[in-house]
Amino acid sequence: MEVNRSKGSVLLCGSCMDARGMADEDVMDGARRSTMDELGSATLAADRVLVF
């Protein structure tokens, strides 16, 4: 199943993934591990952000 069908990005918090024992191979197609620096920059640059 593909997560993203639009032009957006699905970035995952690497620290959150580590805390839950998740590896890069555990995420769905279209999503990827990110860093706090990248997430911060993407949040500032974005028109909309979805967090859950």
PyMOL commands that set and color helices and strands:
alter all, ss='L'
color gray80, all
select helices_A, chain A and resi 14-19+24-26+36-45
alter helices_A, ss='H'
color red, helices_A
select strands_A, chain A and resi 10-13+31-34
alter strands_A, ss='S'
color yellow, strands_A
deselect
rebuild
show_as cartoon
